[in-house]
Amino acid sequence: MYCAGGFDGIYTDRNYYNHRQFNSENTTRTFSCGSDSFVVNMENEPELLAQSVSCRGTMVSQLFESRKSLPDCEDHMTLVVGQDFGAIGSIKSAGICYDIVGSELKYVSYTACPLKNRIIEKMQPGELNGLGLDINVAYTKSLFKAVSPTTIGAYLEHDKQLKQLLGGVTFEHTSLVQDEAIRSQLAGYEDMLSVVWLRTLRTGNWRNWLYALHAASQPAGSKFDIRLGVSGQVALPQMGGCNASRILSIDLDNGSTLSVPAHIWAHVRDLHPTGNPQDELVVIGHNSPFFKGEKMSDFCPTMCDQVAWMKNSLFGSLLDYPAYGLVQCCRVQDVAHKLDNFPGGTSGGVVASSTAIPPPGESGSVASA
């Protein structure tokens, strides 16, 4: 087992006496399975039974550049957040298509839903399998636009029209990746992955559909490839009437501006397709408080009710309520050409990759995230 910060745990002797706490700074340790505990050999100790084991501290992954590109990312940089264990294998948490010149995130790719304890393998299911951990990348502030925590609130307070229209806290600058299991693996890279969110969307139906995804994946052990991106810019209606509007952008201290995306999109693809509509779809969250529900048909005929794990969830019950954020589901072919930075449908894949997807159940070492 691997833990970047070492191990904490509770152990006893073979007679289940003398419960003691152990701390180890070693990053790797071998455990064997007993009837109701792990068997571990400690330094200068006889064979002991570990009643509980946990990682110490927070595991921060490394940032790499892959020589193989994500789809439609050949003109940008393909970054991978992960850990390289040499001959044993690797763990890849996310792939990032990133415009290094413009300091702009194009999209993020990851595989949901990971377990807390992850397997170190030479191959892994999904799109990340073909990406390489080829070049170490130093994560510095020059990679992204620096945004202080108070920037958005101060801007909304300063802009009288915005204050009149929106009132309190409406937008937040936080990670595009809202899946908590994945976010914990991307700790330390939030600034590069952050976008401006409509708060009601992020904490409402966007979170609800992620809960539905997790609920659908756990009983059967399903896995989904997820790509996340943003599209468009929020248009702010002007007071003068005549359907006048202006693009909403936030001025930063360094003189640059931060755009507010009109839409958040997620391309969802089941790695074990069944031939049903839910095998592949695009979830679109409308990130503007000025978006009208009747305009949803401009994107596509929504199909959330055709996805069983969505229809029978809290998300399915609330997706039509603007107070929780307007979200719709579309077929890839209906929206691929309408969304910024969308890398395509079923033909998408890692460029120049020839690595096979590993069969289910292939063995490997365990790393606790």
KAKAQUI-V132746 format. One record per residue. N is the residue number from 1. OMEGA is omega in degrees with one decimal (* if undefined). NEAR is the number of other C-alpha atoms within 10 Angstrom. Layout:
n=N omega=OMEGA near=NEAR
n=N omega=OMEGA near=NEAR
This chain:
n=1 omega=-179.2 near=17
n=2 omega=170.8 near=22
n=3 omega=-173.2 near=22
n=4 omega=-177.8 near=19
n=5 omega=-175.9 near=17
n=6 omega=-171.6 near=18
n=7 omega=165.7 near=21
n=8 omega=177.3 near=18
n=9 omega=175.7 near=16
n=10 omega=-179.8 near=15
n=11 omega=176.3 near=23
n=12 omega=172.8 near=18
n=13 omega=-174.8 near=16
n=14 omega=-179.3 near=12
n=15 omega=179.3 near=8
n=16 omega=174.6 near=11
n=17 omega=171.4 near=9
n=18 omega=174.4 near=10
n=19 omega=-177.8 near=13
n=20 omega=177.1 near=12
n=21 omega=175.0 near=14
n=22 omega=175.8 near=13
n=23 omega=-179.6 near=14
n=24 omega=176.7 near=16
n=25 omega=176.0 near=13
n=26 omega=-177.7 near=12
n=27 omega=177.8 near=15
n=28 omega=178.0 near=16
n=29 omega=-179.7 near=14
n=30 omega=176.1 near=12
n=31 omega=170.6 near=14
n=32 omega=-172.9 near=11
n=33 omega=169.9 near=11
n=34 omega=-177.9 near=11
n=35 omega=-179.1 near=6
n=36 omega=-179.1 near=9
n=37 omega=174.1 near=17
n=38 omega=175.0 near=17
n=39 omega=-175.9 near=21
n=40 omega=173.7 near=19
n=41 omega=178.8 near=15
n=42 omega=178.7 near=12
n=43 omega=176.2 near=8
n=44 omega=179.9 near=6
n=45 omega=172.2 near=9
n=46 omega=179.4 near=11
n=47 omega=-174.2 near=14
n=48 omega=178.5 near=18
n=49 omega=179.3 near=24
n=50 omega=179.1 near=25
n=51 omega=177.1 near=17
n=52 omega=-179.9 near=12
n=53 omega=176.7 near=17
n=54 omega=178.0 near=14
n=55 omega=175.9 near=22
n=56 omega=174.8 near=17
n=57 omega=-178.1 near=12
n=58 omega=179.3 near=13
n=59 omega=177.8 near=19
n=60 omega=-178.9 near=18
n=61 omega=178.1 near=21
n=62 omega=178.0 near=20
n=63 omega=-179.1 near=22
n=64 omega=166.8 near=24
n=65 omega=176.2 near=20
n=66 omega=175.7 near=20
n=67 omega=173.9 near=17
n=68 omega=-173.3 near=20
n=69 omega=165.4 near=25
n=70 omega=-179.9 near=29
n=71 omega=178.4 near=18
n=72 omega=179.6 near=17
n=73 omega=-176.9 near=20
n=74 omega=-179.2 near=13
n=75 omega=-179.1 near=10
n=76 omega=-178.6 near=19
n=77 omega=173.5 near=21
n=78 omega=-179.5 near=25
n=79 omega=178.5 near=27
n=80 omega=172.1 near=29
n=81 omega=-176.6 near=23
n=82 omega=178.2 near=20
n=83 omega=-177.7 near=19
n=84 omega=-179.6 near=18
n=85 omega=175.8 near=13
n=86 omega=-175.2 near=8
n=87 omega=-179.1 near=8
n=88 omega=-176.9 near=11
n=89 omega=-176.9 near=16
n=90 omega=171.0 near=23
n=91 omega=178.0 near=22
n=92 omega=-176.1 near=26
n=93 omega=-178.0 near=22
n=94 omega=169.4 near=23
n=95 omega=-175.5 near=27
n=96 omega=170.4 near=26
n=97 omega=-169.0 near=25
n=98 omega=174.5 near=23
n=99 omega=-174.5 near=18
n=100 omega=-179.2 near=14
n=101 omega=-178.8 near=11
n=102 omega=-176.3 near=11
n=103 omega=-173.5 near=15
n=104 omega=175.1 near=18
n=105 omega=176.9 near=22
n=106 omega=172.0 near=22
n=107 omega=179.6 near=25
n=108 omega=178.2 near=22
n=109 omega=175.2 near=23
n=110 omega=177.9 near=23
n=111 omega=177.9 near=25
n=112 omega=3.4 near=24
n=113 omega=-176.2 near=22
n=114 omega=173.3 near=19
n=115 omega=177.7 near=13
n=116 omega=175.2 near=13
n=117 omega=-172.4 near=12
n=118 omega=-176.6 near=16
n=119 omega=173.9 near=22
n=120 omega=-175.5 near=23
n=121 omega=174.2 near=19
n=122 omega=174.8 near=18
n=123 omega=176.3 near=20
n=124 omega=-177.9 near=23
n=125 omega=169.5 near=17
n=126 omega=-172.4 near=23
n=127 omega=-176.7 near=24
n=128 omega=-176.2 near=23
n=129 omega=-175.3 near=21
n=130 omega=-179.4 near=23
n=131 omega=-179.5 near=25
n=132 omega=171.2 near=21
n=133 omega=-164.8 near=23
n=134 omega=-173.5 near=14
n=135 omega=175.6 near=13
n=136 omega=-179.6 near=13
n=137 omega=175.9 near=14
n=138 omega=-178.6 near=10
n=139 omega=-178.0 near=14
n=140 omega=-178.6 near=9
n=141 omega=178.5 near=11
n=142 omega=-178.4 near=11
n=143 omega=-173.4 near=17
n=144 omega=175.6 near=20
n=145 omega=-178.5 near=18
n=146 omega=179.8 near=17
n=147 omega=178.9 near=16
n=148 omega=-177.8 near=11
n=149 omega=-176.3 near=11
n=150 omega=-172.8 near=10
n=151 omega=-174.3 near=17
n=152 omega=178.3 near=21
n=153 omega=-180.0 near=15
n=154 omega=-179.6 near=11
n=155 omega=179.1 near=16
n=156 omega=178.5 near=20
n=157 omega=-176.8 near=17
n=158 omega=-178.2 near=11
n=159 omega=-173.7 near=11
n=160 omega=-179.6 near=12
n=161 omega=178.0 near=15
n=162 omega=-179.4 near=17
n=163 omega=179.5 near=15
n=164 omega=-177.2 near=11
n=165 omega=-168.7 near=13
n=166 omega=178.8 near=15
n=167 omega=-173.2 near=12
n=168 omega=-176.0 near=12
n=169 omega=-177.9 near=14
n=170 omega=-177.9 near=18
n=171 omega=177.4 near=22
n=172 omega=175.7 near=20
n=173 omega=-177.0 near=22
n=174 omega=-171.5 near=18
n=175 omega=172.8 near=18
n=176 omega=-179.2 near=23
n=177 omega=-178.2 near=20
n=178 omega=173.0 near=15
n=179 omega=-171.7 near=17
n=180 omega=-179.7 near=12
n=181 omega=179.2 near=16
n=182 omega=-179.6 near=20
n=183 omega=-179.4 near=17
n=184 omega=178.3 near=16
n=185 omega=-179.4 near=20
n=186 omega=-179.8 near=22
n=187 omega=-179.0 near=14
n=188 omega=-177.9 near=14
n=189 omega=-175.3 near=18
n=190 omega=-175.8 near=14
n=191 omega=-179.1 near=18
n=192 omega=-174.6 near=23
n=193 omega=-172.4 near=20
n=194 omega=175.2 near=19
n=195 omega=177.4 near=24
n=196 omega=-178.1 near=22
n=197 omega=162.8 near=24
n=198 omega=-170.4 near=25
n=199 omega=-178.2 near=19
n=200 omega=177.3 near=22
n=201 omega=-175.6 near=25
n=202 omega=-176.5 near=21
n=203 omega=-178.0 near=14
n=204 omega=-170.7 near=21
n=205 omega=174.5 near=27
n=206 omega=176.5 near=25
n=207 omega=-178.3 near=19
n=208 omega=-179.8 near=21
n=209 omega=175.3 near=20
n=210 omega=174.6 near=18
n=211 omega=179.5 near=17
n=212 omega=178.4 near=19
n=213 omega=179.2 near=21
n=214 omega=-179.7 near=20
n=215 omega=-179.4 near=15
n=216 omega=-172.5 near=18
n=217 omega=-170.2 near=17
n=218 omega=-177.4 near=13
n=219 omega=-175.3 near=8
n=220 omega=-177.9 near=8
n=221 omega=-180.0 near=11
n=222 omega=175.4 near=16
n=223 omega=-178.7 near=21
n=224 omega=167.1 near=25
n=225 omega=-179.4 near=20
n=226 omega=168.2 near=20
n=227 omega=-177.9 near=23
n=228 omega=175.9 near=22
n=229 omega=177.9 near=25
n=230 omega=-177.4 near=25
n=231 omega=174.5 near=20
n=232 omega=176.6 near=16
n=233 omega=179.8 near=17
n=234 omega=175.5 near=22
n=235 omega=-177.6 near=19
n=236 omega=-179.5 near=18
n=237 omega=178.6 near=18
n=238 omega=-176.0 near=12
n=239 omega=-172.3 near=11
n=240 omega=-178.1 near=8
n=241 omega=179.4 near=8
n=242 omega=179.2 near=8
n=243 omega=178.4 near=8
n=244 omega=179.1 near=11
n=245 omega=173.9 near=14
n=246 omega=-180.0 near=11
n=247 omega=179.2 near=13
n=248 omega=174.1 near=18
n=249 omega=-173.5 near=18
n=250 omega=179.6 near=18
n=251 omega=178.6 near=15
n=252 omega=-176.5 near=16
n=253 omega=-177.8 near=11
n=254 omega=178.0 near=9
n=255 omega=177.3 near=6
n=256 omega=-179.9 near=12
n=257 omega=179.2 near=13
n=258 omega=-178.6 near=17
n=259 omega=177.1 near=16
n=260 omega=-175.0 near=25
n=261 omega=178.6 near=22
n=262 omega=-175.6 near=22
n=263 omega=169.8 near=22
n=264 omega=-179.3 near=25
n=265 omega=176.2 near=24
n=266 omega=175.4 near=22
n=267 omega=-174.0 near=25
n=268 omega=-179.1 near=22
n=269 omega=178.6 near=22
n=270 omega=179.8 near=19
n=271 omega=175.8 near=17
n=272 omega=-173.5 near=10
n=273 omega=-178.9 near=13
n=274 omega=-178.0 near=9
n=275 omega=179.9 near=8
n=276 omega=179.7 near=10
n=277 omega=-176.9 near=15
n=278 omega=178.7 near=22
n=279 omega=-178.0 near=15
n=280 omega=-179.8 near=22
n=281 omega=176.2 near=23
n=282 omega=175.2 near=27
n=283 omega=-178.4 near=23
n=284 omega=174.6 near=26
n=285 omega=-178.3 near=23
n=286 omega=-166.5 near=27
n=287 omega=-179.2 near=29
n=288 omega=175.3 near=24
n=289 omega=-178.6 near=22
n=290 omega=179.7 near=14
n=291 omega=-178.8 near=17
n=292 omega=-176.8 near=11
n=293 omega=-178.2 near=13
n=294 omega=179.2 near=7
n=295 omega=-178.8 near=9
n=296 omega=179.7 near=17
n=297 omega=176.3 near=10
n=298 omega=179.2 near=9
n=299 omega=-176.1 near=16
n=300 omega=165.7 near=16
n=301 omega=-174.1 near=13
n=302 omega=-173.3 near=17
n=303 omega=-179.7 near=18
n=304 omega=-177.8 near=22
n=305 omega=176.3 near=14
n=306 omega=-179.6 near=13
n=307 omega=-171.1 near=17
n=308 omega=-176.2 near=15
n=309 omega=172.4 near=19
n=310 omega=-174.3 near=25
n=311 omega=-175.0 near=16
n=312 omega=-177.7 near=12
n=313 omega=174.3 near=17
n=314 omega=177.1 near=14
n=315 omega=179.9 near=23
n=316 omega=-179.9 near=19
n=317 omega=-171.0 near=13
n=318 omega=-169.9 near=17
n=319 omega=-179.8 near=23
n=320 omega=-176.9 near=15
n=321 omega=-178.1 near=13
n=322 omega=-178.7 near=18
n=323 omega=179.2 near=13
n=324 omega=-177.9 near=20
n=325 omega=-178.2 near=25
n=326 omega=-178.6 near=25
n=327 omega=175.0 near=28
n=328 omega=-179.6 near=22
n=329 omega=-175.4 near=26
n=330 omega=168.8 near=21
n=331 omega=-176.7 near=20
n=332 omega=-175.4 near=19
n=333 omega=-179.7 near=14
n=334 omega=-171.3 near=14
n=335 omega=-175.9 near=20
n=336 omega=-178.0 near=17
n=337 omega=-177.1 near=12
n=338 omega=-173.6 near=12
n=339 omega=177.6 near=17
n=340 omega=172.1 near=16
n=341 omega=179.0 near=18
n=342 omega=-171.4 near=23
n=343 omega=175.9 near=21
n=344 omega=-173.0 near=16
n=345 omega=-172.2 near=18
n=346 omega=179.3 near=10
n=347 omega=-178.9 near=7
n=348 omega=177.9 near=12
n=349 omega=-179.3 near=18
n=350 omega=-178.7 near=19
n=351 omega=174.7 near=16
n=352 omega=179.4 near=13
n=353 omega=177.0 near=15
n=354 omega=-176.8 near=9
n=355 omega=-177.0 near=12
n=356 omega=172.9 near=12
n=357 omega=-178.0 near=14
n=358 omega=177.5 near=14
n=359 omega=179.1 near=10
n=360 omega=173.7 near=8
n=361 omega=178.9 near=6
n=362 omega=-172.3 near=11
n=363 omega=177.4 near=11
n=364 omega=177.3 near=15
n=365 omega=-177.6 near=14
n=366 omega=171.6 near=16
n=367 omega=179.2 near=19
n=368 omega=-174.7 near=17
n=369 omega=* near=22
